[in-house]
Amino acid sequence: MSIYKIEKEINPIIAGASFLTSIITHKPFIAGMPLAAGIEITNHCNLKCPECSSGSDILTRTRGFYDREAV
């Protein structure tokens, strides 16, 4: 078994323990890598979903599209 595979399998446990430690101590404690990452390519939406900040018009940043050159 490769080291990468072991790290990948242990990471959710480390991240979960980090979260619980933060809750118990009331202080930020970050360990492990994020379990998921999301990229929003646009914040233009006309669906008006009540849970979405873009669709419900409570978004505070300007509307636009993802710019690969800016990254």
Buried (B, 14 or more C-beta within 10 A) or exposed (E): EEEEEEEEEEBEEEBEEBBEBBEEEEEEEEEBEEEEEEEEEEBEBEEEEEEBEBBEEEEEEEEEEEEEEEE
